Amino acid sequence: MIGILAENWWALALRGVAAVLFGITVILVPGLALSWLLILFAAYLMVDGVLTLIASLRAARLHDRFGTLALEGVIDLMIAVQIVMWPGPTLLLFVYLAAFWAILTGITLLIAAIRVQRGHGEWLMIPAGLASLVWGILIVVFPVAGVLVWAWWLGAYALVFGFSMLVLAYRLKRTHSSRA
């Protein structure tokens, strides 16, 4: 596993850079960042829904199975409309989904840290995993703390996660370079 991680150190570095940039943006303009996340997600769902419906119509013309594609397209469009019509409840749902994602990410990073060979930076996965886990649990426990506080938590989490990934990528690059 360490060999694959070391060869792809750049992917971890990109994850780290993206997380740091996202964290800074969310901390500096939290309301705008969260609003844009919802708007971008709704726009994505609209485009995806329309394209999926087009694919289902083409499949139907070829007498191929099209029902699940059509259903997916309709669901995409319905969720996009919900986001646009009821952004508040949708944001709360989004907050819970992000918390669930963070908890799962934290658990998987902690498991990976245990399985990675000692001396290759496994300790750097631990703060990223703990940050994910703690942030997710805090969001579940305090959902009404406010979207602003949630955004700051998200930004702080992204910074800790991003810097951890950058340091890990640097260490893995050194490991990979020394093997080459």
Backbone as a ProteinNet text record, in pm:
[ID]
protein_1_A
[PRIMARY]
MIGILAENWWALALRGVAAVLFGITVILVPGLALSWLLILFAAYLMVDGVLTLIASLRAARLHDRFGTLALEGVIDLMIAVQIVMWPGPTLLLFVYLAAFWAILTGITLLIAAIRVQRGHGEWLMIPAGLASLVWGILIVVFPVAGVLVWAWWLGAYALVFGFSMLVLAYRLKRTHSSRA
[TERTIARY]
82.8	0	87	196.1	280.9	343.4	374.3	431.6	335.7	210.4	109.7	91	85.6	72.9	194.1	313.5	435.3	440.4	401	401	300.5	192.6	86.4	82.5	198.3	207.2	142.8	152.6	98.9	-53.4	-121.1	-267.1	-302.9	-225.4	-247.7	-218.1	-112.9	-78.7	-191.7	-248.9	-361	-481.8	-508.6	-617.1	-590.8	-466.2	-429.6	-446.4	-397.2	-409.4	-556.2	-635.2	-778.2	-846.3	-813.3	-874.7	-833.8	-707	-660.4	-728.9	-733.9	-800.5	-948.6	-1013.1	-1154.4	-1171.1	-1085.6	-1093.9	-1078.9	-982.7	-961.5	-1083.3	-1136.2	-1254.4	-1373.3	-1397.3	-1513.7	-1498	-1378.2	-1357.2	-1373.5	-1323.9	-1330.8	-1470.7	-1542.5	-1677.6	-1771.2	-1804.9	-1880.5	-2019.1	-2096	-2231.7	-2230.9	-2144.2	-2133.5	-2085.2	-1987.6	-1933.9	-2042	-2120	-2224.6	-2336.6	-2372.9	-2475.9	-2431	-2306.3	-2253.4	-2244.3	-2210.6	-2208.6	-2346.2	-2449.5	-2585.1	-2623.9	-2591.6	-2626.7	-2553.5	-2423.7	-2347.3	-2400.6	-2437.1	-2490.8	-2624.2	-2711	-2839.1	-2817	-2722.4	-2693	-2640.8	-2552.9	-2501	-2615.1	-2703.6	-2815.1	-2907.1	-2927.5	-3011.8	-2950	-2822.3	-2753.4	-2750.2	-2713.8	-2706.4	-2843.9	-2947.2	-3082.4	-3126.6	-3102.7	-3140.6	-3062.6	-2931.5	-2849.8	-2888.3	-2924.4	-2966.6	-3099.9	-3190.4	-3317.7	-3296.6	-3205.9	-3174.3	-3119.8	-3030	-2974.5	-3084.3	-3180.8	-3288.4	-3378.5	-3402.8	-3482.9	-3411.4	-3281.3	-3204.8	-3207.3	-3196.6	-3202.8	-3340.1	-3446.2	-3581.6	-3598.7	-3540.9	-3549.8	-3481	-3377.7	-3305.2	-3364.5	-3479.7	-3548.1	-3460.1	-3378.7	-3292.5	-3359.3	-3307.9	-3363.7	-3337.2	-3442.8	-3429.7	-3493.7	-3566.4	-3642.4	-3557.8	-3447	-3363.8	-3296.8	-3257.6	-3199.5	-3303.2	-3423.7	-3529.4	-3558.6	-3565.2	-3589.7	-3478.1	-3353.8	-3241.4	-3250.4	-3282.5	-3294.5	-3403.8	-3518	-3629.5	-3591.5	-3524.7	-3481.9	-3383	-3287.1	-3191.7	-3264.6	-3361.3	-3435.8	-3520.2	-3581.3	-3662.6	-3576.3	-3459.1	-3371.4	-3319.6	-3287.6	-3243	-3351	-3475.2	-3586.3	-3601.4	-3587.8	-3597.5	-3490	-3369.1	-3259.7	-3292.6	-3344.8	-3376.9	-3496.7	-3599.5	-3721.4	-3708.1	-3635.5	-3622.4	-3475.9	-3400.4	-3256.9	-3225	-3305.2	-3277.9	-3279.5	-3392.6	-3394.8	-3293.8	-3271.2	-3174	-3034.5	-3003.2	-2872.9	-2856.4	-2963	-2955	-2929.6	-2997.9	-2973.5	-2829.8	-2784.3	-2647.2	-2547.8	-2578.6	-2493.1	-2485	-2597.3	-2596.4	-2523.7	-2540.8	-2469.3	-2318.6	-2277.7	-2135.4	-2081.9	-2161.4	-2119.3	-2102.3	-2195.9	-2187.3	-2063	-2037.6	-1918.9	-1792.2	-1787.2	-1668	-1642.8	-1747.6	-1732.4	-1676.3	-1732.3	-1682	-1537.9	-1506.3	-1369.7	-1273.9	-1314	-1228.9	-1200.4	-1302.9	-1285.7	-1192.1	-1212	-1127.3	-982.6	-960.7	-823.7	-755.9	-828.9	-771.5	-737.8	-823.9	-796.1	-672.6	-664.7	-548.4	-420.7	-429.3	-311.4	-260.3	-351.2	-312.1	-245.5	-290.8	-242.4	-114.3	-82.4	37.3	160.8	268.4	392.3	441.4	497.1	549.5	666.7	674.7	785.7	762.5	644.8	616.5	512.9	492.7	401.8	261.5	242.7	108.5	53.1	140.6	95.9	32.5	62.2	1.6	-142.8	-176.3	-315.4	-402.1	-340.4	-416.9	-481.2	-406.7	-476.3	-584.5	-559.8	-662	-785	-763.3	-875.1	-949.6	-874.1	-937.9	-1014.4	-955.8	-1024.9	-1156.7	-1154.5	-1277.1	-1380.6	-1336.3	-1426.3	-1485.8	-1401.9	-1448.9	-1542.2	-1502.9	-1586.4	-1723.4	-1726.1	-1853.4	-1940.8	-1881.3	-1957.9	-2010.4	-1927.5	-1972.9	-2093.2	-2090.9	-2202.8	-2329.5	-2317.5	-2434.5	-2489.2	-2400.5	-2442.5	-2498.4	-2440.6	-2481.7	-2527.5	-2632.6	-2672.8	-2731.6	-2788.2	-2849.7	-2752	-2624.9	-2524.4	-2516.6	-2574	-2578.3	-2492.5	-2538.5	-2467.9	-2331.8	-2323.6	-2195.6	-2092.3	-2131.7	-2040.2	-2007.5	-2108.6	-2084.8	-1981.7	-1995.8	-1901	-1760.2	-1748.3	-1615.4	-1556.6	-1640.5	-1593.4	-1547.7	-1626.2	-1589.7	-1456.4	-1440.2	-1314.9	-1196.3	-1213.6	-1105.6	-1071.6	-1173.8	-1151.5	-1073.4	-1115.4	-1050.4	-903.5	-874.7	-735.5	-651.2	-701.6	-627.5	-608	-714.6	-707.8	-609.9	-622.5	-537	-389.8	-357.2	-216.6	-163.1	-244.6	-201.9	-171.4	-257.1	-235	-110.4	-86.5	32.4	160.6	163.9	282.5	301.5	192.8	201.1	251	199.6	243	391.8	438.9	580.8	665.7	623.1	698.4	695.1	581.4	571.7	656.1	661.5	745.2	891.1	933.4	1070.6	1095.9	999.4	1012.1	1022.8	936.5	935.4	1065.5	1113.8	1237	1357.6	1359	1473.1	1474.8	1358.9	1352.2	1392.3	1372.1	1399.4	1546.1
-119.5	0	125.5	124.2	243.3	273.7	168.5	189.9	264.4	225.3	291.8	435.9	457.3	594.1	677.7	620.5	695.3	731.5	640.3	668.7	777.3	784.6	882	993.2	1032.9	1138.2	1266.6	1291	1413	1421.5	1305.9	1306.7	1352.7	1307.5	1354.4	1503.1	1548	1690.4	1773.7	1726.7	1799.4	1803.3	1691.6	1690.1	1793.4	1799.3	1894.7	2038.8	2069.9	2206.4	2243.6	2154.4	2182.5	2206.3	2123.7	2139	2270.7	2310	2436.2	2554.4	2553.8	2664	2672	2556.4	2552.6	2604.9	2562.5	2606.4	2756.4	2814.4	2959.7	3032.6	2985.7	3049.7	3045.6	2930.2	2914.9	3001.2	3012.4	3095.1	3243	3286	3428	3471.8	3388.8	3423.3	3304.4	3272.8	3149.7	3145.9	3251.4	3250.8	3235.3	3309.3	3302.4	3165.1	3110.3	2979	2871.3	2870.5	2768.3	2789	2914.1	2942.1	2894.6	2921.5	2878.8	2727.8	2663.3	2516.7	2462	2516.8	2470.6	2502.6	2623	2663.3	2576.2	2554.6	2470.3	2327.4	2278	2142.6	2134.9	2235.7	2237.5	2244.9	2327.8	2339.8	2207.4	2144.5	2014.1	1913.4	1910.2	1815.7	1843.2	1970.3	2004.3	1950.6	1980.3	1934.7	1782.3	1721.1	1575.5	1513.2	1571.2	1518.8	1525.3	1639.6	1654.3	1555.9	1546.5	1454.7	1308.9	1276.5	1139.9	1108.9	1205.5	1184.7	1167.9	1246	1230.4	1090.3	1044.1	909.4	804.2	825.7	727.9	726.3	842.8	847.4	774.6	792.4	722	571.4	532.3	388.8	333	410.4	364.5	346.4	438.1	426.5	300.7	257.9	137.1	12.4	30.3	-78.8	-140.4	-55.6	-99	-57.8	-107.3	-69.8	78.1	149.5	292.8	341.1	255.5	295.8	354	287.8	339.1	469.8	484.2	611.6	723.3	695.6	796.4	834.5	734.2	760	845.3	812.8	891.4	1036.5	1057	1191.9	1271.5	1208	1274.9	1308.5	1214.9	1239.6	1355.7	1358.7	1469.8	1603.9	1609.7	1734.5	1772.4	1673.3	1702.2	1757.4	1699.5	1748.2	1887.9	1912.7	2046.8	2150.7	2116.9	2209.5	2231.8	2124.7	2140.8	2235.4	2220.7	2307.7	2452.9	2478	2615.7	2668.8	2586.3	2631.2	2639.9	2547.9	2542.4	2531.2	2638.7	2629.1	2605.3	2658.2	2640.7	2495.3	2425.5	2284	2200.4	2238.1	2165.4	2182.9	2304.2	2328	2244.4	2232.1	2149	2003	1955.2	1819.1	1806	1906.8	1909.6	1903.5	1975.3	1974.7	1832.6	1765.4	1628.8	1532.1	1547.9	1462.6	1485.1	1611.2	1641.1	1581.9	1587	1528.2	1377.2	1312.7	1168.7	1134.9	1213.2	1193	1209.9	1315.1	1340.9	1228	1176	1065.4	942.2	909.7	794.2	815.3	936.2	966.9	954.6	1006.6	997.2	853.9	772.2	631	562.2	586.2	519.2	567.1	695.2	744	685.5	673.3	614.5	466.7	394.9	255.3	246.3	335.5	335.7	366.4	457.6	492.9	372.5	289.1	168.7	68	60.5	-41.5	-2.8	126.2	170.2	133	99.7	63.8	180	146.7	247.8	322.3	449.3	529	592.9	575	632.3	744.1	798.1	911.7	876	755.3	715.4	810	867.1	959.4	1084.4	1114.2	1230.1	1202.7	1076.5	1043	1052.9	1037.7	1039.2	1175.8	1290.7	1418.9	1446	1405	1424	1340	1215.9	1128.4	1178	1221.3	1274.7	1403	1489.9	1614.5	1582.8	1486.6	1447.1	1393.2	1304.2	1240.1	1341.1	1424.6	1523.7	1623.6	1671.8	1769	1709.4	1587.9	1523.1	1505.5	1462.5	1442.7	1575.6	1680.9	1812.7	1861.6	1839.2	1881.9	1804.8	1675.3	1595.4	1639.2	1667	1703.1	1845.6	1937.8	2078.3	2130.5	2073.4	2117.3	2258	2302.8	2435	2543.8	2509.3	2608.6	2720.7	2698.5	2802.9	2768.6	2812	2785.8	2854.3	2971.7	3042.4	2962.1	2915.4	2834.5	2706	2646.2	2525.1	2551.9	2664.7	2698.2	2714.4	2779	2795.6	2660.3	2572.6	2437.6	2366.3	2380.8	2319.7	2375.2	2506.5	2568.8	2523.1	2519	2474	2327.7	2246.1	2105.4	2093.2	2167.4	2158.8	2200.8	2301.7	2344.6	2236.8	2180	2074.4	1954.6	1914.5	1801	1830.6	1949.2	1985.8	1990.2	2054	2060.5	1921.6	1838.9	1701.8	1626	1639.9	1572.3	1625.9	1757.3	1814.5	1762.5	1756.8	1705.1	1557.2	1481.8	1340	1322.3	1401.6	1392.4	1423.1	1522.2	1557.3	1441.2	1381.4	1267.4	1148.9	1124.1	1013.8	1040.7	1164.9	1199.8	1171.9	1208.5	1180.1	1030.1	953.2	807.2	753.3	801.5	755.2	792.9	915.7	961.7	880	842.7	766.6	624.3	571.8	436.5	435.1	548	552.6	560.2
0	0	0	76.1	83.6	-52.2	-130.4	-262.9	-354.1	-350.2	-433	-387.5	-256.2	-204.4	-242.7	-230.4	-261.9	-409.3	-497.5	-640.8	-676.9	-601.3	-630.1	-526.7	-477	-376.1	-426.1	-556	-614.6	-599.4	-599.7	-583	-441.9	-342.6	-205.4	-194.7	-264	-261.9	-322.4	-432.7	-493.8	-400.7	-333.5	-234.8	-126.7	-81.9	22.4	-22.5	-141.8	-194.8	-210.2	-266.4	-284.6	-150	-50.7	81.5	146.3	134.1	192.9	125.3	-7.1	-78.7	-42.9	-36.4	2.7	144.9	237.3	376.6	390.6	321.1	327.2	273.6	161.5	101.5	196.4	255.5	343.5	468.8	522.6	642.1	610.1	493.6	458.7	417.1	344.1	297.3	316.6	442.3	469.6	407	420.9	366.3	215.6	152.7	7	-37.6	33.9	-2.5	4.3	110.7	125.3	23.8	-0.1	-101	-238.4	-271.5	-400.6	-410.9	-301.4	-303.2	-340.2	-277.6	-308.9	-453	-497.8	-633.7	-736.5	-713.2	-805.4	-807.5	-690.5	-683.6	-758.2	-740.8	-811.5	-962.8	-1005.5	-1148.5	-1203.6	-1129	-1170.8	-1185.3	-1086.2	-1090.3	-1209.5	-1241.8	-1357.3	-1485.8	-1506.4	-1627.4	-1631.4	-1519.9	-1513.5	-1538.7	-1481.3	-1500.8	-1645.5	-1710.8	-1851.3	-1938.3	-1915.4	-1995.9	-1971.6	-1850.1	-1820.1	-1886.8	-1887.5	-1957.2	-2107.7	-2164.7	-2307.5	-2333.5	-2246.7	-2262.1	-2251	-2161.4	-2146.1	-2269.5	-2330.3	-2453.4	-2567.2	-2575.7	-2680.1	-2655.6	-2529.9	-2498.1	-2532.8	-2507.3	-2539	-2689	-2767.8	-2913.9	-2965.3	-2894.5	-2933.7	-2869.1	-2804.6	-2735.5	-2626.9	-2567	-2457.3	-2326.2	-2217.9	-2087.6	-2061.5	-2027.2	-2008.1	-1878.2	-1809.3	-1691.1	-1579.8	-1548.6	-1438.3	-1475.7	-1602.4	-1646.2	-1635.6	-1681.2	-1673.8	-1529	-1441.5	-1300	-1240	-1273.4	-1222.2	-1268.4	-1395.6	-1448.5	-1379	-1355.2	-1286.9	-1142.7	-1074.8	-936.2	-931.7	-1024.1	-1030.1	-1042.8	-1134.4	-1156.3	-1034.4	-969.9	-851.1	-737.2	-717.2	-609.9	-643.5	-769.6	-810	-782.2	-814.3	-788	-637.5	-558.8	-413.7	-361.6	-410.4	-364.9	-395.1	-513.7	-552.8	-474.3	-454.7	-388.4	-236.3	-175.6	-29.8	10.9	-6.9	21.4	169.3	261	403.8	448.4	429.7	467	388.9	263.8	183.7	241.8	288.3	349	475.3	554.2	674.4	637	534.9	486.4	436.8	364.7	315.4	431.3	539.4	658.1	715.2	726.5	779.7	686.2	556	461.6	471.6	484.2	499.8	629.4	736.2	864	850.1	784.7	762.1	681.1	575.8	493.6	577.5	659.5	740.5	840	900.1	996.4	924.6	808.3	732.5	686.7	639.9	598.2	715	830.5	948.8	987.6	986.6	1021.7	922.5	793	693.5	700.7	728	741.9	865.3	973.8	1094.8	1071.9	1002.1	969.7	879.9	780	690.3	767.8	865	944.6	1022.4	1067.2	1142.2	1049	924.7	831.3	757.7	751.1	679.9	761.4	691.5	759.7	846.2	958	1049.9	985.5	1016.2	966.8	831.5	773.8	642.3	648.8	765.3	776.5	818.2	872.6	913.5	1019	1098.4	1202.9	1142.4	1015.7	950.7	907.9	890.6	858.8	983.6	1099.8	1224.3	1248.8	1238.7	1259.6	1156.4	1031	927.7	960.2	1002.6	1038.5	1160.4	1261.5	1382.7	1352.9	1268.2	1231.5	1161.8	1070.7	1001.3	1099.1	1185.8	1281	1378.6	1437.9	1535.8	1469.5	1350.9	1282.3	1250.8	1199.8	1168.9	1291.5	1401.4	1525.7	1578.4	1574.1	1620	1539.5	1411.2	1327	1362.7	1388.1	1424.6	1559.9	1655.8	1791.4	1797.1	1720	1726.1	1589.3	1530.3	1396.7	1394.5	1505.2	1506.9	1550.5	1557.5	1595.4	1493.2	1379.9	1278.7	1159.4	1046.9	923	923	983.6	989.1	1067.5	1184.8	1265.2	1190.7	1127.9	1050.9	942.2	874.6	768.2	824.4	938.9	998.9	1037.8	1092.4	1125.4	998.1	893.7	766.3	716.8	724.7	682.2	765.7	897.7	986	958.7	943.8	911.1	780.4	678.4	547.9	557.8	639.2	655.8	723.9	833.6	903	811	745.4	653.9	540.2	482.1	368.5	404.6	516.2	556.3	591.4	653	682.9	554.6	454	326.8	255.4	265.3	201.9	266	397.6	466.2	434	434.9	401.2	257.4	164.4	24.7	12.8	84.9	83.1	133.6	243.5	299	202.8	141.3	46.3	-77.8	-120.9	-236.2	-203.9	-84.1	-42	-41.2	9.2	12.3	-130.4	-217.9	-357.2	-427.2	-402.7	-467.2	-419.8	-293.6	-242	-296.7	-335.7	-393.1	-539.4	-606.5	-751.9	-783.8
[MASK]
++++++++++++++++++++++++++++++++++++++++++++++++++++++++++++++++++++++++++++++++++++++++++++++++++++++++++++++++++++++++++++++++++++++++++++++++++++++++++++++++++++++++++++++++++++

